Amino acid sequence: MGKKNILVLGSGGREHALAWKLKQSPRVRNVYCAPGNAGTSFDAINVPLDPNNFSSVTNFVHDNNIGLTVVGPEDPLVNNGGIVDAFNRLCFPENSHHIFGPTQAGAMLEGSKVFAKEVMITAGIPTAPYAGFSRENQGDAIAYLREQWKNRGYVIKADGLALGKGVIVPKDLTEAIQAVRDLTDQTKFGDAGKTILLEERLEGEEASIIALFDTKTGAYQLFPASQDHKKVFDHDRGPNTGGMGAYAPTRLITPDIESRIRSEIFDKLMHELVKRRITYQGALYAGIMVTKQGPQVLEINARFGDPETQPLMMLLDPTVDLYYAMMSCLTGNLNQVEIKNKPGSALTVVMTSGGYPGKYEKGRPISGLNRSIPGVKFFHAGTKIQEPGIIVTNGGRVLGVTAHSPNGILDANELAYKAVLQLGFQGVQYRTDIGVKEIGRTPN
C-alpha cells in the first residue's frame, strides 16, 4: 500500500508530541502540522493552515494525498458544524482520506458541559449533582448559591469551550458569587458563559484517563492513567490554567479503581452513545475524581489531553505504532491494538510566559534548546522561529520539558527539572512540584 502522509491539526505541545510519535511509524512518509510551532518544524513539516478553515484543510488533504488527519484541539471538532462532519460530507473515496476525531455530536461532550452531564446522568455514570443557569438568570444562580452554600461547596463552570479557564473552584461564598458574575460576563467568556453550571464539589484526588474510543465496534483502549496539574502555582494554588505539567502512570489509579472506571464509566458511556447513534472514533478524555465512594467524572474532553499527551507519548513503547492504532480505531480493528508502555515513568514540566494565565508578553528569546539531554524531549507549544537559529516565545504555555526514566517517578522528576534549569527566557515561570504527590505515595 505504501507509506502514508499525515496531517496533525494544531499548534500546541500536544500536537508536537503526536507528530513526533506518528513520525516514528514505519507506515508513515511525511507528517505535516497545521499551523505547528517552532518545535514541530524540526519533527514535521509546518503548513500555514488554520484548523478552523475547513475548506483550506480539506483542499490540502486532497492535494497532498493525506491518508490520515489527526485533530488536536477541540475547536474544530465542536464549532462550525465539526470538521469530521465536513470531511464526511465531502465523500472522499473510501479509505483515501481518514480523519481521527468524533463527529460534532460526539464532540459536544466537551462543547457543552450541560449536555455531557445529561448524557452521564442518563447512562448512570457517577458524577457530581449540578444545577444549570442561563446568563439571563444570573440572579437566580447567586440566590441558589446563597441558599445551598452552607450545606456543601460548589464548583462554577462555563458550559462552553473556554480554553481550560472556564472552571473556578471558589474558597468561599464571596468567591463563588464573583465566579458566577465573571463566567456570565459576555466580555470575558462570550458564548461559553451563556449557560453556567453550579456543580457540587467532590472531595478526592484527580486523574486523567485517555482512551482510543470507537462507537462503531464498541471497542476502546486505555492509555495509562496520568495526573495533570491545573493550578498555576505550587501546591495547587492560584487560578486554573490549561495545565502546568503532568506525569504517567499514577498509582492513584489502582487495578481495582481502573476496573471500576471501565465498568462504571467507559462501558456505560459507550452504551449510551451507541444508543443515541452518535459516532465517536477518536481520543476520549475523562477527568476523574477518586473519592471515598469511588471514581466520579469531573469532565469529558473529546480529544487527547494537554499536557497529559506529552508524557503518554514519551512513555509509549517503541513497538507501538500510533498511526496503526489510530487507523485501527477508524477501521474497526481497535481490539487488535495493545497499548504497551516502557518501564518506569514519564513527566512533563510546562514552562510558561510570566503572567500566564493572565496577560503575558511574547517574543522573548529562548536559550538552551540546542542542548540534547538523554531521556528528555522538549515539546514546543507557544514558540516560533523569529529568524534562523533564534526561537522566541509565542504564547502562554511555551515548552513542555518531558523526561522518561525506567527507574520511576523520582528519577523522571529529577531529570525533567535538570533539563528545565538548562533552558531560559525572560519572565519564565513554572511549578517546581510536578509529580511530588506521586513521589510521596506508598508503593503498592
NUDREN-111023 format. One record per residue (C-alpha): residue number from 1; residue in three letters; x, y, z. Coordinates in steps of 0.2 Angstrom, whole numbers. Layout:
// residues N
ATOM  pos  code   east  north     up
ATOM  NUM   ALA      X      Y      Z
...
END
This chain:
// residues 444
ATOM  pos  code   east  north     up
ATOM    1   MET      0      0      0
ATOM    2   GLY     15     12      3
ATOM    3   LYS     18     24     16
ATOM    4   LYS      5     37     21
ATOM    5   ASN      6     56     23
ATOM    6   ILE     -1     63     40
ATOM    7   LEU     -8     80     44
ATOM    8   VAL     -9     85     63
ATOM    9   LEU    -20    100     66
ATOM   10   GLY    -15    112     80
ATOM   11   SER      0    121     87
ATOM   12   GLY      2    116    105
ATOM   13   GLY     13    104    115
ATOM   14   ARG      0     90    112
ATOM   15   GLU      1     92     93
ATOM   16   HIS     20     92     94
ATOM   17   ALA     20     76    104
ATOM   18   LEU      8     67     92
ATOM   19   ALA     18     72     77
ATOM   20   TRP     34     66     85
ATOM   21   LYS     26     49     89
ATOM   22   LEU     17     47     72
ATOM   23   LYS     34     51     63
ATOM   24   GLN     41     35     71
ATOM   25   SER     29     24     62
ATOM   26   PRO     36     13     48
ATOM   27   ARG     20     16     39
ATOM   28   VAL     22     35     38
ATOM   29   ARG     31     45     25
ATOM   30   ASN     28     63     29
ATOM   31   VAL     20     72     44
ATOM   32   TYR     13     89     42
ATOM   33   CYS      7    101     56
ATOM   34   ALA     -5    115     53
ATOM   35   PRO      0    128     59
ATOM   36   GLY     13    120     70
ATOM   37   ASN     26    129     80
ATOM   38   ALA     45    130     81
ATOM   39   GLY     47    113     88
ATOM   40   THR     36    104     75
ATOM   41   SER     46    112     61
ATOM   42   PHE     60    100     66
ATOM   43   ASP     50     85     68
ATOM   44   ALA     37     88     55
ATOM   45   ILE     33    100     40
ATOM   46   ASN     23    115     45
ATOM   47   VAL     10    122     34
ATOM   48   PRO      1    139     37
ATOM   49   LEU    -17    132     38
ATOM   50   ASP    -30    137     51
ATOM   51   PRO    -38    121     58
ATOM   52   ASN    -55    130     59
ATOM   53   ASN    -54    134     40
ATOM   54   PHE    -61    118     34
ATOM   55   SER    -61    121     16
ATOM   56   SER    -42    125     16
ATOM   57   VAL    -39    110     26
ATOM   58   THR    -49     98     15
ATOM   59   ASN    -41    106      0
ATOM   60   PHE    -24    102      7
ATOM   61   VAL    -28     85     12
ATOM   62   HIS    -34     81     -6
ATOM   63   ASP    -19     90    -15
ATOM   64   ASN     -6     82     -4
ATOM   65   ASN    -13     64     -3
ATOM   66   ILE    -15     65     16
ATOM   67   GLY    -20     47     22
ATOM   68   LEU    -24     52     40
ATOM   69   THR    -29     69     48
ATOM   70   VAL    -27     70     67
ATOM   71   VAL    -37     84     75
ATOM   72   GLY    -28     90     90
ATOM   73   PRO    -38    105     98
ATOM   74   GLU    -56    104    102
ATOM   75   ASP    -62    120     92
ATOM   76   PRO    -63    112     75
ATOM   77   LEU    -72     97     82
ATOM   78   VAL    -86    107     91
ATOM   79   ASN    -88    123     80
ATOM   80   ASN    -94    127     63
ATOM   81   GLY   -103    110     61
ATOM   82   GLY    -87    100     66
ATOM   83   ILE    -73     96     55
ATOM   84   VAL    -76     77     55
ATOM   85   ASP    -93     81     48
ATOM   86   ALA    -86     92     35
ATOM   87   PHE    -74     78     29
ATOM   88   ASN    -89     65     29
ATOM   89   ARG    -99     77     18
ATOM   90   LEU    -86     78      5
ATOM   91   CYS    -87     59      2
ATOM   92   PHE    -69     56     -1
ATOM   93   PRO    -66     40    -10
ATOM   94   GLU    -66     26      3
ATOM   95   ASN    -50     23     13
ATOM   96   SER    -42     38      5
ATOM   97   HIS    -43     52     17
ATOM   98   HIS    -47     47     35
ATOM   99   ILE    -49     59     50
ATOM  100   PHE    -46     54     68
ATOM  101   GLY    -59     63     80
ATOM  102   PRO    -78     62     84
ATOM  103   THR    -92     70     74
ATOM  104   GLN    -99     86     81
ATOM  105   ALA   -112     77     90
ATOM  106   GLY    -99     67    100
ATOM  107   ALA    -88     82    102
ATOM  108   MET   -102     91    111
ATOM  109   LEU    -97     80    126
ATOM  110   GLU    -84     94    128
ATOM  111   GLY    -93    108    119
ATOM  112   SER   -107    108    132
ATOM  113   LYS   -105    103    150
ATOM  114   VAL   -124    103    152
ATOM  115   PHE   -125     90    138
ATOM  116   ALA   -111     80    145
ATOM  117   LYS   -120     80    162
ATOM  118   GLU   -136     74    154
ATOM  119   VAL   -128     60    145
ATOM  120   MET   -119     54    161
ATOM  121   ILE   -134     55    172
ATOM  122   THR   -145     46    159
ATOM  123   ALA   -131     32    157
ATOM  124   GLY   -130     31    176
ATOM  125   ILE   -112     36    176
ATOM  126   PRO   -106     43    193
ATOM  127   THR   -104     62    193
ATOM  128   ALA   -107     76    204
ATOM  129   PRO   -125     84    205
ATOM  130   TYR   -127    101    197
ATOM  131   ALA   -139    115    193
ATOM  132   GLY   -138    125    177
ATOM  133   PHE   -142    143    174
ATOM  134   SER   -143    154    159
ATOM  135   ARG   -134    171    158
ATOM  136   GLU   -150    180    160
ATOM  137   ASN   -154    171    176
ATOM  138   GLN   -138    176    185
ATOM  139   GLY   -148    182    200
ATOM  140   ASP   -156    165    202
ATOM  141   ALA   -139    157    202
ATOM  142   ILE   -132    168    215
ATOM  143   ALA   -148    165    226
ATOM  144   TYR   -146    147    224
ATOM  145   LEU   -128    148    230
ATOM  146   ARG   -133    158    245
ATOM  147   GLU   -146    145    250
ATOM  148   GLN   -135    130    247
ATOM  149   TRP   -118    135    251
ATOM  150   LYS   -119    131    270
ATOM  151   ASN   -123    113    265
ATOM  152   ARG   -109    110    253
ATOM  153   GLY    -96    118    242
ATOM  154   TYR    -98    121    223
ATOM  155   VAL    -88    122    208
ATOM  156   ILE    -93    135    195
ATOM  157   LYS    -91    131    177
ATOM  158   ALA    -95    139    160
ATOM  159   ASP   -105    127    149
ATOM  160   GLY    -95    130    133
ATOM  161   LEU    -77    130    127
ATOM  162   ALA    -66    142    137
ATOM  163   LEU    -48    136    134
ATOM  164   GLY    -46    127    150
ATOM  165   LYS    -51    143    160
ATOM  166   GLY    -70    141    162
ATOM  167   VAL    -69    131    179
ATOM  168   ILE    -67    141    195
ATOM  169   VAL    -66    132    212
ATOM  170   PRO    -70    146    225
ATOM  171   LYS    -64    145    243
ATOM  172   ASP    -80    154    250
ATOM  173   LEU    -97    160    245
ATOM  174   THR    -90    178    241
ATOM  175   GLU    -78    170    228
ATOM  176   ALA    -92    159    222
ATOM  177   ILE   -104    173    218
ATOM  178   GLN    -90    183    209
ATOM  179   ALA    -86    167    199
ATOM  180   VAL   -104    167    193
ATOM  181   ARG   -103    186    188
ATOM  182   ASP    -86    183    179
ATOM  183   LEU    -92    167    169
ATOM  184   THR   -108    175    164
ATOM  185   ASP    -99    191    158
ATOM  186   GLN   -101    192    139
ATOM  187   THR    -85    202    138
ATOM  188   LYS    -74    189    147
ATOM  189   PHE    -81    172    141
ATOM  190   GLY    -93    176    126
ATOM  191   ASP   -104    162    121
ATOM  192   ALA    -95    150    133
ATOM  193   GLY   -104    158    148
ATOM  194   LYS   -122    159    140
ATOM  195   THR   -125    145    152
ATOM  196   ILE   -116    140    168
ATOM  197   LEU   -116    125    180
ATOM  198   LEU   -116    125    199
ATOM  199   GLU   -108    108    202
ATOM  200   GLU   -107    101    220
ATOM  201   ARG    -89    100    224
ATOM  202   LEU    -81     82    225
ATOM  203   GLU    -68     78    238
ATOM  204   GLY    -53     67    232
ATOM  205   GLU    -39     67    220
ATOM  206   GLU    -39     69    201
ATOM  207   ALA    -33     58    187
ATOM  208   SER    -34     59    169
ATOM  209   ILE    -40     44    159
ATOM  210   ILE    -37     44    140
ATOM  211   ALA    -44     31    128
ATOM  212   LEU    -45     27    109
ATOM  213   PHE    -64     26    108
ATOM  214   ASP    -74     18     93
ATOM  215   THR    -93     18     95
ATOM  216   LYS    -95      8     78
ATOM  217   THR    -87     -8     86
ATOM  218   GLY    -90     -4    104
ATOM  219   ALA    -71     -5    107
ATOM  220   TYR    -59      6    117
ATOM  221   GLN    -41      5    123
ATOM  222   LEU    -35     15    138
ATOM  223   PHE    -18     23    140
ATOM  224   PRO    -10     23    157
ATOM  225   ALA    -18     34    170
ATOM  226   SER    -10     51    171
ATOM  227   GLN    -11     66    183
ATOM  228   ASP    -12     84    177
ATOM  229   HIS     -8    100    187
ATOM  230   LYS    -20    113    183
ATOM  231   LYS    -16    127    196
ATOM  232   VAL     -3    139    190
ATOM  233   PHE      7    139    207
ATOM  234   ASP     15    126    218
ATOM  235   HIS      4    116    230
ATOM  236   ASP    -11    118    219
ATOM  237   ARG    -13    137    222
ATOM  238   GLY    -19    151    210
ATOM  239   PRO    -30    151    195
ATOM  240   ASN    -33    136    184
ATOM  241   THR    -23    135    168
ATOM  242   GLY    -23    124    153
ATOM  243   GLY    -11    113    163
ATOM  244   MET      6    116    171
ATOM  245   GLY     13     99    170
ATOM  246   ALA      8     80    170
ATOM  247   TYR     15     63    173
ATOM  248   ALA     11     45    170
ATOM  249   PRO      7     32    176
ATOM  250   THR      0     36    193
ATOM  251   ARG     -3     24    207
ATOM  252   LEU    -18     33    212
ATOM  253   ILE    -27     23    199
ATOM  254   THR    -26      5    207
ATOM  255   PRO    -31    -10    197
ATOM  256   ASP    -47    -11    207
ATOM  257   ILE    -51      8    203
ATOM  258   GLU    -47      5    184
ATOM  259   SER    -59     -9    184
ATOM  260   ARG    -72      2    191
ATOM  261   ILE    -68     16    178
ATOM  262   ARG    -70      3    164
ATOM  263   SER    -87     -4    170
ATOM  264   GLU    -95     11    178
ATOM  265   ILE    -89     25    166
ATOM  266   PHE    -82     19    149
ATOM  267   ASP    -93      4    146
ATOM  268   LYS   -109     15    151
ATOM  269   LEU   -103     29    140
ATOM  270   MET   -101     18    126
ATOM  271   HIS   -118     10    128
ATOM  272   GLU   -126     27    129
ATOM  273   LEU   -118     35    114
ATOM  274   VAL   -122     19    103
ATOM  275   LYS   -140     21    109
ATOM  276   ARG   -140     39    104
ATOM  277   ARG   -132     34     87
ATOM  278   ILE   -118     46     90
ATOM  279   THR   -102     42     80
ATOM  280   TYR    -86     44     90
ATOM  281   GLN    -70     37     83
ATOM  282   GLY    -55     46     91
ATOM  283   ALA    -47     50    108
ATOM  284   LEU    -59     52    123
ATOM  285   TYR    -53     60    139
ATOM  286   ALA    -61     58    156
ATOM  287   GLY    -56     69    171
ATOM  288   ILE    -59     58    186
ATOM  289   MET    -60     62    204
ATOM  290   VAL    -56     47    215
ATOM  291   THR    -67     49    230
ATOM  292   LYS    -71     38    245
ATOM  293   GLN    -86     32    236
ATOM  294   GLY    -76     28    221
ATOM  295   PRO    -71     36    204
ATOM  296   GLN    -83     50    198
ATOM  297   VAL    -82     60    182
ATOM  298   LEU    -77     78    183
ATOM  299   GLU    -77     82    164
ATOM  300   ILE    -76     74    147
ATOM  301   ASN    -65     80    133
ATOM  302   ALA    -66     75    115
ATOM  303   ARG    -48     74    111
ATOM  304   PHE    -31     70    119
ATOM  305   GLY    -27     80    134
ATOM  306   ASP    -13     93    135
ATOM  307   PRO     -1     92    144
ATOM  308   GLU     -5     73    148
ATOM  309   THR     -2     68    130
ATOM  310   GLN     17     73    131
ATOM  311   PRO     21     61    145
ATOM  312   LEU     10     47    137
ATOM  313   MET     19     48    120
ATOM  314   MET     36     48    129
ATOM  315   LEU     30     33    139
ATOM  316   LEU     24     23    124
ATOM  317   ASP     34      8    120
ATOM  318   PRO     44     10    103
ATOM  319   THR     35     -5     96
ATOM  320   VAL     18      4     97
ATOM  321   ASP     13     11     81
ATOM  322   LEU      2     26     84
ATOM  323   TYR     -3     28     66
ATOM  324   TYR     -8     10     66
ATOM  325   ALA    -18     12     82
ATOM  326   MET    -27     27     76
ATOM  327   MET    -31     19     60
ATOM  328   SER    -37      4     69
ATOM  329   CYS    -49     15     79
ATOM  330   LEU    -56     21     62
ATOM  331   THR    -57      4     53
ATOM  332   GLY    -65     -7     66
ATOM  333   ASN    -49    -16     72
ATOM  334   LEU    -46     -7     89
ATOM  335   ASN    -47    -24     98
ATOM  336   GLN    -31    -29     90
ATOM  337   VAL    -21    -14     97
ATOM  338   GLU    -11    -16    113
ATOM  339   ILE     -5      0    122
ATOM  340   LYS     12     -6    128
ATOM  341   ASN     22      6    138
ATOM  342   LYS     41      7    143
ATOM  343   PRO     45      3    161
ATOM  344   GLY     46     17    173
ATOM  345   SER     38     35    172
ATOM  346   ALA     37     50    161
ATOM  347   LEU     35     68    167
ATOM  348   THR     32     85    159
ATOM  349   VAL     36    102    167
ATOM  350   VAL     27    116    157
ATOM  351   MET     37    132    156
ATOM  352   THR     26    147    154
ATOM  353   SER     27    165    150
ATOM  354   GLY     27    177    165
ATOM  355   GLY      9    182    170
ATOM  356   TYR      1    167    162
ATOM  357   PRO    -14    163    163
ATOM  358   GLY    -17    181    163
ATOM  359   LYS     -8    194    152
ATOM  360   TYR      9    190    146
ATOM  361   GLU     22    196    133
ATOM  362   LYS     28    187    118
ATOM  363   GLY     44    187    108
ATOM  364   ARG     56    183    122
ATOM  365   PRO     71    173    115
ATOM  366   ILE     73    156    122
ATOM  367   SER     91    149    127
ATOM  368   GLY     97    131    129
ATOM  369   LEU     86    122    116
ATOM  370   ASN    101    116    106
ATOM  371   ARG    106    105    121
ATOM  372   SER    102     87    119
ATOM  373   ILE     99     78    135
ATOM  374   PRO     97     59    135
ATOM  375   GLY     79     54    141
ATOM  376   VAL     72     71    138
ATOM  377   LYS     62     79    124
ATOM  378   PHE     57     97    123
ATOM  379   PHE     39     98    116
ATOM  380   HIS     36    115    110
ATOM  381   ALA     19    125    112
ATOM  382   GLY     20    144    111
ATOM  383   THR     35    146    101
ATOM  384   LYS     40    152     84
ATOM  385   ILE     56    154     74
ATOM  386   GLN     60    173     73
ATOM  387   GLU     75    171     62
ATOM  388   PRO     87    156     59
ATOM  389   GLY     94    150     75
ATOM  390   ILE     83    161     86
ATOM  391   ILE     67    154     94
ATOM  392   VAL     56    165    104
ATOM  393   THR     40    164    115
ATOM  394   ASN     24    165    106
ATOM  395   GLY     11    160    119
ATOM  396   GLY      6    157    137
ATOM  397   ARG     12    139    138
ATOM  398   VAL     29    139    130
ATOM  399   LEU     38    122    132
ATOM  400   GLY     34    105    139
ATOM  401   VAL     50     98    146
ATOM  402   THR     47     79    146
ATOM  403   ALA     58     66    154
ATOM  404   HIS     57     47    154
ATOM  405   SER     66     36    167
ATOM  406   PRO     65     17    168
ATOM  407   ASN     68     19    187
ATOM  408   GLY     52     28    191
ATOM  409   ILE     44     45    195
ATOM  410   LEU     58     51    206
ATOM  411   ASP     71     50    193
ATOM  412   ALA     59     56    180
ATOM  413   ASN     56     72    191
ATOM  414   GLU     74     75    194
ATOM  415   LEU     79     73    175
ATOM  416   ALA     65     85    169
ATOM  417   TYR     70     98    182
ATOM  418   LYS     88     96    177
ATOM  419   ALA     83    100    159
ATOM  420   VAL     72    115    164
ATOM  421   LEU     87    123    173
ATOM  422   GLN     96    122    156
ATOM  423   LEU     83    132    147
ATOM  424   GLY     78    150    150
ATOM  425   PHE     69    166    143
ATOM  426   GLN     64    182    151
ATOM  427   GLY     50    181    163
ATOM  428   VAL     49    162    163
ATOM  429   GLN     38    153    176
ATOM  430   TYR     35    135    181
ATOM  431   ARG     29    124    195
ATOM  432   THR     43    115    205
ATOM  433   ASP     32    101    212
ATOM  434   ILE     26     91    197
ATOM  435   GLY     24     73    202
ATOM  436   VAL     28     76    220
ATOM  437   LYS     11     68    225
ATOM  438   GLU     16     53    216
ATOM  439   ILE     33     53    224
ATOM  440   GLY     25     53    241
ATOM  441   ARG     13     39    238
ATOM  442   THR     17     22    247
ATOM  443   PRO     22     10    234
ATOM  444   ASN      9     -4    230
END
